[in-house]
Amino acid sequence: MENTNPITFDGETLEDVESFTYLGSIIDEQGGSDADVKARIGKARTAFLQLQNIWNSKQLSTNIKIRILNTNVMTVVLYGAGTCRTTTSIIKNVQVFINNCLRKTLNVR
């Protein structure tokens, strides 16, 4: 759809884009939630996998493992969650990821 009233800055017309990244969050035409949450889950999964030695450790208590999970993984997935629109599918995706992390951390099969 062609913009009939373009925005200009210093005499230049700004480009109309479908999505962009701002401060680590993906913003799209609908507000940015779906793509942003998928990207955050991916980043949190990477953080979780980098700590695999901690989750497998027999020397660390469950309490310490949960504290590490909350500070190093959950903060990544929940960053910006308070400002984006939430749908039931977004909530479900985040909850599935959290449950999987907890299951692996606590060795629940």
C-alpha positions as CSV (number, residue, x, y, z in Angstrom):
1,M,0.0,0.0,0.0
2,E,1.5,3.3,-1.1
3,N,1.8,5.9,1.7
4,T,-0.1,9.1,0.5
5,N,1.4,11.2,3.3
6,P,5.1,10.3,3.7
7,I,7.1,11.4,6.7
8,T,10.1,13.7,5.9
9,F,13.1,14.5,8.1
10,D,15.5,17.3,7.1
11,G,13.9,17.4,3.7
12,E,14.3,13.6,3.0
13,T,11.4,11.2,2.8
14,L,11.8,8.3,5.3
15,E,11.5,4.8,3.9
16,D,8.5,2.7,4.8
17,V,9.6,-0.7,6.0
18,E,7.7,-3.8,7.2
19,S,9.9,-4.4,10.2
20,F,13.1,-3.2,11.9
21,T,15.1,-3.9,15.0
22,Y,15.3,-1.3,17.8
23,L,17.2,-1.9,21.0
24,G,17.2,-5.6,20.4
25,S,13.4,-5.8,19.8
26,I,11.9,-6.6,16.4
27,I,9.2,-4.0,15.6
28,D,6.8,-4.7,12.7
29,E,3.6,-3.1,11.3
30,Q,1.4,-4.8,13.8
31,G,3.5,-3.8,16.9
32,G,6.2,-6.4,16.8
33,S,5.2,-9.2,19.2
34,D,5.2,-12.5,17.3
35,A,8.6,-12.1,15.5
36,D,10.1,-10.5,18.6
37,V,9.0,-13.3,20.9
38,K,10.4,-15.9,18.5
39,A,13.7,-14.1,18.4
40,R,13.8,-13.8,22.2
41,I,13.1,-17.5,22.7
42,G,15.9,-18.3,20.2
43,K,18.3,-16.1,22.2
44,A,17.2,-17.6,25.5
45,R,17.6,-21.1,24.1
46,T,21.2,-20.2,23.1
47,A,21.8,-18.9,26.6
48,F,20.3,-22.1,28.1
49,L,22.4,-24.4,25.9
50,Q,25.6,-22.5,26.8
51,L,24.9,-23.4,30.4
52,Q,24.5,-27.1,29.8
53,N,27.4,-28.1,32.1
54,I,25.6,-26.3,35.0
55,W,22.3,-28.2,34.3
56,N,24.1,-31.5,34.3
57,S,26.2,-30.8,37.4
58,K,25.6,-33.0,40.4
59,Q,27.5,-30.7,42.6
60,L,25.1,-27.7,42.3
61,S,21.9,-27.7,44.3
62,T,18.5,-27.4,42.6
63,N,18.0,-24.0,44.2
64,I,21.2,-22.7,42.7
65,K,20.3,-24.1,39.2
66,I,16.9,-22.4,39.3
67,R,18.5,-19.1,40.4
68,I,21.0,-19.3,37.5
69,L,18.1,-20.2,35.1
70,N,16.1,-17.2,36.3
71,T,19.0,-14.7,36.0
72,N,20.6,-15.9,32.8
73,V,17.8,-17.4,30.7
74,M,14.4,-16.1,31.8
75,T,15.5,-12.5,31.8
76,V,16.4,-12.9,28.1
77,V,13.0,-14.4,27.1
78,L,11.0,-12.0,29.3
79,Y,12.8,-8.8,28.3
80,G,10.3,-6.3,27.0
81,A,7.4,-8.6,27.6
82,G,5.6,-6.0,29.6
83,T,5.5,-3.6,26.7
84,C,4.3,-5.8,23.9
85,R,0.8,-7.0,23.1
86,T,0.2,-10.5,24.3
87,T,-1.9,-13.2,22.6
88,T,-2.7,-16.7,23.8
89,S,-0.3,-18.1,21.2
90,I,2.6,-15.9,22.4
91,I,1.9,-16.8,26.0
92,K,1.7,-20.5,25.1
93,N,5.1,-20.4,23.2
94,V,6.8,-18.7,26.1
95,Q,5.3,-21.1,28.6
96,V,6.3,-24.1,26.6
97,F,9.9,-22.8,26.4
98,I,10.0,-22.1,30.2
99,N,8.5,-25.6,31.0
100,N,11.1,-27.3,28.7
101,C,13.9,-25.4,30.5
102,L,12.6,-26.3,33.9
103,R,12.2,-30.0,32.9
104,K,15.8,-30.2,31.6
105,T,17.2,-28.2,34.6
106,L,15.4,-30.5,37.1
107,N,16.0,-33.7,35.1
108,V,12.3,-34.4,34.9
109,R,11.6,-36.8,32.0
